[in-house]
Amino acid sequence: MELEDRYEFLETIGSGSFATVYRARDLELGREVAIKQVHEQYLNDPESLERYWQEAQLLASLQHPNIVTIYD
């Protein structure tokens, strides 16, 4: 499933050298989400992707009202 099939992209929240973050609506669950999409040039860089997954795992382990929740 492509991201565009599940999410309606509403606006760009921010963009950096590694990824762009979008505000979107999850069409299946009806909630607003943030989507962090890695820039294409990093998709084949194992070291960059490993750092990305480490960050995701760390954030997924934290629970606080001021920290975003990771779903996928």
N, C-alpha and C positions, 0 to 999 in steps of 0.2 A: 504494500500500500504506500503510495506517495504521500508526502506531508500535505500537499494541496488537497488530497482527497479527504483527509480527516480534519484539517484545520483551515479556518478562514483567517488569513493574515490581515491584521488591522493596521499596524504601523510598525516602523522600526523604532526600537527603544534606544539602541546604541550599537556601535560597530567599532571593533578594534582590529589589531593586526592579525588575530587568530580566528575570530568568529564575529557574527552579527547576531544580536538578540532582537526578537520580534515579539510584539504583543499580538496574540491570536485568540481565536475562539475555537474550542474543541467542539466540533459539530456532533460528535457522538454523545458527549456527556453534558453539553450545554454550559460549559464554564470557560472563563477566561484563563489563559495560560501564557507563559513566556516560553519561547522556543529559542534555544541557542544553536545556531547552525554554523558549523565549522566551515571556514573558507576552503574551496575546492583544492587549492594547492597543498593543503595539509592532510588531505584524506589518505594519501599514500606515504605519509611520514610516520613510521611506527613510534618514534620517540615523542612526537607531538601528540599523537593519539593516546599514548600511554599516560601522558600528563593530564590530558582531558579526562580520561576515565578515572584517574586517581582523584581529581577534583570532584567529579560526580559522586564517587564513592564516599568521599569525606563529607560532602554536603548532604548526601542521603542519610548519613549516620547522625546528623544534627537535627534537633527538634527545638525550635524556638519561634515565637510569634513573629519575630523580625527577620527570620531566615526563610527563604523560599523552600518549598517542598519539591523534591524531585520525584516525578512519576515514571518517566520512561528514559 
